[in-house]
Amino acid sequence: MKILVTGGAGFIGSHTVEALLKSGHEVVIVDNLRTGKVVNKNAAFYQVDICSEDLEKVFFLEKPDYVIHLAAQVSVRESMTDPWTDCQINILGIVNLLNHCVKHEIRKVVFASSAAVYGVPEVLPISEEHQTLPVSFYGLSKFCAENYLKIYKLHMGLNYTVLRYANVYGPNQLFSGEGGVAAVFIDRLLHNRTPVIFGTGEQSRDFIYVGDVARANVLALSSGDNLILNVSTNVATTINDLLDRICSLMNIKVKAQYRPPKEGDLKESVLSNVEAKNILKWVPEYSLEEGLKETINNWNG
């Protein structure tokens, strides 16, 4: 099968492309390279923005069978200061993409969504049945895109699977801004800089290794039609514990600098992965220690 991966030069995209190629698929990458930087030489590559009219040329020339849509504006903070750009990329971008998918008879779209669609959790772990009340424009745009997919299916027959990722970490992750707390810690420690924790550090997150996410993306091509599934470990880890584990793996002793908490920062977030296990026949293969070791050993920041 030929798979078009939007954002295929980015963090999750580059790992997904690699997983697809290892599975024997033919891969086409679409990426504007604003943040993406890893272009697999074994895949066709087009430097195209998903909002551009040029996107149709890729469909016309390559005739893909499936699409994995990973291109996005991914910063919660930037979505709050610039909701227009967030909307352009995360909502108008997917509408542009889906129009071409329908026109060129794509069999299915796998869409990368986020735990941000849930907002403040009422119960833990968060299942797919939890209410969706996003508290950021990023979460709102991801939730809006999910609903576009539902209506494209209803009226135009376009199949989809939505995967709501927990906190993804691993090699190739950006470490600037909100590139991921694990990446930020590793980069600061490698450059002999004191790691910074906002708040007490007792806030918890569900950290999922990027290789496990990539595998879920591949499995969703052939299962989970027209469903929404969490991709997570179902394990809560505090930020303090995360730093301790990284320091232990790097054989570094350091005390973090604590700063006031970020406005709107959630106290706890952990996603149930029961449905993904049952429907995709997927389980996370990497423990946190194994994933962090892979990340440190393959760090290229």
C-alpha positions in Angstrom: 0.0 0.0 0.0 1.1 3.6 -0.6 0.7 5.8 2.5 0.9 9.6 2.5 2.2 11.0 5.8 1.6 14.7 6.4 4.2 16.0 8.8 6.3 13.1 7.9 9.6 14.9 8.6 8.6 15.8 12.1 9.0 14.1 15.5 6.2 11.5 15.4 6.1 11.6 11.6 9.7 10.5 11.1 9.2 7.5 13.4 5.9 6.7 11.7 7.6 6.8 8.2 10.3 4.5 9.5 7.7 2.0 10.9 5.7 2.1 7.6 8.8 1.4 5.5 9.8 -1.5 7.8 6.3 -2.9 7.3 6.8 -2.9 3.6 4.6 0.0 2.7 5.4 2.7 0.1 5.6 6.1 1.7 5.1 9.7 0.6 6.0 12.5 2.9 4.4 15.9 2.9 6.0 18.5 5.2 6.7 22.2 5.0 9.9 21.8 7.0 9.1 24.7 9.4 9.8 22.3 12.3 10.3 19.0 10.6 13.9 18.0 9.9 14.2 14.3 9.4 13.4 13.2 5.8 13.7 9.5 5.2 15.6 9.0 1.9 13.5 5.8 1.2 10.3 7.8 0.9 9.1 10.2 -1.7 9.2 13.8 -0.3 7.3 17.0 -1.2 7.9 20.2 0.6 4.3 21.3 0.7 2.1 23.1 3.3 -1.1 21.3 4.1 -3.0 24.6 3.7 -1.6 25.1 0.2 -3.4 24.5 -3.1 -0.2 22.6 -4.1 -1.3 19.7 -1.9 -3.5 18.3 -4.7 -0.5 17.9 -6.9 0.8 15.3 -4.5 -2.4 13.3 -4.6 -2.5 13.5 -8.4 1.1 12.4 -8.9 1.4 9.8 -6.1 -2.1 8.4 -5.9 -1.8 7.2 -2.2 -4.2 4.6 -0.8 -4.2 5.9 2.8 -3.3 9.1 4.7 -1.8 9.5 8.2 -2.3 13.1 9.2 0.3 14.3 11.6 1.0 17.8 10.4 -0.1 20.3 13.0 0.5 23.3 15.1 1.3 21.5 18.4 2.0 24.2 20.9 -0.7 24.9 23.5 1.0 28.1 24.5 1.3 29.4 20.9 -2.4 28.5 20.3 -3.3 30.8 23.2 -1.3 33.8 21.9 -2.1 33.2 18.2 -5.4 31.3 17.8 -5.7 32.4 14.2 -2.6 30.5 13.1 -3.6 27.5 15.2 -7.0 27.5 13.4 -5.4 27.9 10.0 -3.2 24.8 10.4 -5.2 22.5 12.6 -8.7 23.2 11.2 -8.5 24.7 7.7 -5.5 22.5 7.0 -7.4 19.3 7.7 -10.4 20.5 5.7 -8.1 21.1 2.7 -6.6 17.7 3.2 -10.0 15.9 3.5 -11.3 17.5 0.4 -8.5 16.0 -1.6 -8.9 12.6 0.2 -12.5 12.5 -0.9 -11.7 13.6 -4.5 -8.9 11.1 -4.8 -10.8 8.2 -3.1 -8.5 7.7 -0.2 -9.5 4.5 1.7 -8.9 5.9 5.2 -7.4 8.8 7.2 -5.6 8.1 10.5 -5.6 11.4 12.5 -3.3 12.4 15.3 -5.4 14.0 18.1 -4.4 14.8 21.7 -5.3 14.3 25.3 -5.9 18.1 25.2 -9.4 17.6 23.9 -10.5 16.3 27.3 -9.7 19.4 29.3 -9.6 19.1 33.1 -10.1 15.4 34.0 -13.1 14.5 36.2 -11.9 10.9 36.7 -8.7 9.0 36.1 -7.7 7.2 34.0 -9.4 9.2 31.2 -11.4 6.9 28.8 -12.6 7.8 25.4 -16.1 8.3 26.9 -14.9 11.2 29.1 -16.4 14.5 28.3 -14.5 16.7 25.9 -14.2 20.3 27.2 -10.8 21.6 25.9 -9.4 24.5 27.8 -6.9 25.7 25.1 -7.3 26.7 21.5 -5.0 23.8 20.6 -7.3 21.3 22.3 -10.3 23.0 20.7 -8.8 22.8 17.2 -8.0 19.1 17.6 -11.5 18.4 18.8 -13.0 20.4 15.9 -10.9 18.4 13.4 -12.2 15.1 15.0 -15.7 16.3 14.3 -14.9 17.2 10.7 -13.8 13.6 10.2 -17.1 12.3 11.6 -19.1 14.5 9.2 -16.9 13.6 6.2 -17.6 10.0 7.0 -21.3 10.6 7.5 -21.9 12.5 4.2 -18.9 11.4 2.0 -18.1 8.0 3.2 -14.5 8.8 4.2 -13.2 6.3 6.8 -11.0 7.4 9.6 -9.4 6.5 12.9 -8.7 9.2 15.5 -5.8 8.5 17.9 -5.6 10.7 21.0 -2.0 10.7 22.1 -0.8 11.1 25.7 2.5 12.9 26.3 4.8 11.6 23.6 8.6 11.6 24.0 11.6 10.1 22.2 14.4 10.8 19.7 14.0 13.6 17.2 11.7 15.6 19.6 12.1 19.3 19.6 13.4 20.6 22.9 12.7 24.3 22.5 9.5 25.8 23.8 6.9 23.1 24.5 8.9 20.4 22.8 8.2 18.0 25.6 9.4 18.0 29.2 11.6 14.9 28.8 13.4 16.4 25.8 13.9 19.7 27.7 15.4 17.9 30.7 17.7 15.8 28.6 18.9 18.7 26.6 19.6 20.9 29.6 21.5 18.1 31.4 23.6 17.4 28.3 24.5 21.1 28.2 25.2 21.3 32.0 22.2 23.6 32.6 20.0 23.3 35.6 16.6 21.7 34.8 13.6 23.8 35.5 10.3 22.5 36.9 7.2 24.7 37.0 5.1 24.1 40.1 5.9 21.5 42.7 6.8 18.8 40.2 4.1 16.5 41.7 1.8 17.0 38.7 1.6 13.8 36.8 1.5 12.9 33.1 1.2 9.8 30.9 4.5 9.4 29.0 4.3 7.3 25.9 7.4 6.4 23.8 7.3 7.6 20.2 8.0 4.2 18.8 4.9 2.8 20.4 2.9 5.7 19.0 4.3 5.1 15.5 3.3 1.4 15.7 -0.3 2.4 16.7 -0.4 4.7 13.7 0.5 1.8 11.4 -2.0 -0.6 13.1 -4.8 1.9 12.7 -4.6 1.7 8.9 -6.2 -1.7 9.0 -8.3 -1.6 12.2 -10.4 0.7 14.4 -12.4 2.1 11.5 -14.4 5.2 12.5 -13.4 5.1 16.1 -11.6 7.3 18.6 -8.9 5.6 20.6 -6.4 6.7 23.3 -2.8 5.9 22.7 -1.1 5.8 26.1 0.6 3.8 28.8 -2.2 4.1 31.4 0.6 4.9 33.9 0.9 8.2 35.7 4.4 9.6 36.3 5.2 12.8 38.2 7.5 15.4 36.7 9.9 15.0 39.7 10.0 11.2 39.1 10.7 11.8 35.4 13.7 14.0 36.1 15.0 11.5 38.7 14.8 8.7 36.2 16.6 10.7 33.5 19.3 11.8 36.0 19.8 8.2 37.0 20.1 6.9 33.4 22.6 9.7 32.7 24.5 9.2 36.0 24.0 12.8 36.9 23.1 14.3 40.3 21.4 17.7 40.1 18.7 19.6 41.9 16.0 21.2 39.8 15.1 24.9 39.9 11.5 25.3 40.8 9.4 28.2 39.4 5.8 29.2 39.7 3.3 26.9 37.9 2.2 27.7 34.4 -1.3 29.1 34.1 -3.8 26.4 33.3 -1.3 23.5 33.9 -3.3 20.4 34.7 -2.5 18.6 38.0 -3.0 15.1 36.7 -3.5 13.5 33.3 -3.4 9.7 32.5 -5.3 8.0 29.7 -6.8 4.6 29.6 -5.5 2.4 26.8 -8.0 -0.5 27.2 -9.8 0.2 23.9 -6.5 0.5 21.9 -5.4 -2.8 23.3 -8.7 -4.5 22.4 -9.3 -3.0 19.0 -5.8 -2.3 17.6 -4.3 -5.4 19.3 -1.7 -2.9 20.5 0.2 -2.6 23.7 3.1 -0.2 24.6 6.3 -2.2 24.3 8.6 0.3 26.0 8.7 1.0 29.7 9.5 4.5 30.7 13.1 3.5 31.5 13.6 1.8 28.2 12.1 4.7 26.3 14.2 7.2 28.1 17.3 5.2 27.5 16.6 5.1 23.8 16.0 8.8 23.8 19.2 9.6 25.6 21.3 7.2 23.5 19.9 8.6 20.2 19.8 12.3 21.2 20.6 14.7 18.4 19.6 18.0 19.9 
